[in-house]
Amino acid sequence: MSILTITKDNFDSEVINSDKPVLLDFWASWCGPCKMVSPVVDEIANENSDIKVGKINVDEEGELAQNFKVMSIPTLMVIKDGKVYNSTVGVQSKQTILGLLK
């Protein structure tokens, strides 16, 4: 499944109203750890059709980052049924990220 670029304009339709769990990656282009976790998130998106994966650029979507109280990046969040189900901050292994979805 392709990775969605999540903005405040499509957030409700793609995340809140999703019938699948959504893995959100809060990131920025200047963030070294974000660049390390990004290929892992991409891999998870390609291997799991039962979830949605979205990326939120905190520089462009500061309001969304603020709404979720994102203080450090990368922050990964799982949204299920419109609510935060799980989250983690920093570079994580693929297994750890997959564990957030369970």
N, C-alpha and C positions, 0 to 999 in steps of 0.2 A: 504494500500500500504506500502511496506517496505521502510525503510529509506536507502538512498544511502550514501555511504562514498564518498565524492567528493575530488578528487585530481587534480593536474594540468594536469594529463594525461587524465582524463575523463571529465574535466570541459566543454570543448566545446561540446562534444556529449551529455552530460547529462543536461547541464544548458543552454548554449547559443543556441543550436539547438533544445531545447525542444519545443514540441507543446503545453505543459501545463505550467502554471505559476509554478515557483520553489521557495519554501521557503528554504532559506539557514540559517543554524545555525552555526555561527562561535563560537567555544568553545575550552576549554582546560581541561585536566583531573584534574588539580590542582585548578580549578576555582569553588568556592562554589556557586555563583549565577548561573553558567552554569548547575550545578547539580540540581538546583531548577527548571530551565526552561526546562530541557531535557525531563522529563516525559510529560509535556504539549505539547511539539513539537511532541513527539512520539504518543500521543493521537490524535493530529490533523492529523498526517500521516495516522493513522489507520482508521480515520473516513471520510477522504476526498479523494476519488479516482480521483477527477478532478484536483488534483495538485500533483507535485513531492515535496518530502522533502529530503534535503541533509544536511549532517553535514560536516563541515570543521574544522579539528583539526588545530588550528593556530600554534601549536608547530611543526607539521609535514609539514604543507603547508603555511609556512611564506610568500612565494611569492604571493599566492592568497590573503592572508590577507592584504599584502602591496598594491596589485593592487586595492583593494576595500577600502583602507585607514581605515582599522579597527584599532581603537586605544584602545577600551575597549571591553571586552567580558562579557557576551554573546552579540553578535550583531546578529540580525535577519534581513535578507534582502529578499525581494521578487523580483525575476527577471521575467520579462515578455518580450517576443519577443527579448531576448538577452540584455535587458537594465534593470538597477535598477529602479524598479517601486516604492518601498517603503522600509523603514528600521526603525529600532528602536534599542536602546541599553539598556541593563539591563533586569532584570526580569520583565516579562509582564504577564498579565492575558490571559487566553485562548481567551476571547472575543476580547482583544486588538490585539492579534496575528492574529486572524481570520479577524479582520477589516483591517489589512494590505493587505490582499489578495483581497479585494473588489475594 
